[in-house]
């Protein structure tokens, strides 16, 4: 699935909000840690994709 830069940025913003929500949530600490780790991985993957798109544009 190809995403535009705008879609990627929106997803990153959403995932960061989910991380904040997980940090405030009153759930088991283990589940909280797993959820936060999961969303941070998603943010890292999308950030890498976004930087690849920027690098491809500069080299073209």
Secondary structure, 3 states (H helix, E strand, C coil): CCCCHHHHHHHHHHHHHHHHHHHHCCCCHHHHHHHHHHHHHHHHHHHHHHHHHHHHHHHC
